[in-house]
Amino acid sequence: MIRITKEFKFEMAHALHAYDGLCKNIHGHSYRLWVTVKGDVKNEKGHTKDGMVMDFGVLKEIVKPEIVDKYDHSLVLNANSPHAKIDLSAFEKVFLLPYQPTSENLVIDFANHIKSRLPENISLCKVILSETATSFAEWNIEDNK
């Protein structure tokens, strides 16, 4: 079994309803997302994917539309908060999520989306979502069996 990881970057704004600090205000982050999957290395001489666990391009095809393209330059808010009642129709990309849009909740949601789209012989191991250079949340299969 070998693990491979691909990194993604996107910009996103959010606000944390009822939070007791500055993050209760709308603010943005330059998010970094690392997705680690595992599988057996293909050992099939002459096959276009010989020597690979998974083509990084295939992983990109899963993560980019589901997460990066969707949330890049968007505003994400808790649908159960008063923020959901604000007229945001002037903005193109606003997502009202059924949870508080913390890194912890987002990384769980992202992991579930990625897992559901992986090929049969590939397993999701870890997803890390960093909102600053020094702060990140990690979803790990070892903790979610």
Summary of the structure (lengths in Angstrom):
residues: 145
radius of gyration: 17.2
end to end distance: 18.1
largest distance: 58.8
contacts: 387
relative contact order: 0.20
helix: 28%
strand: 35%
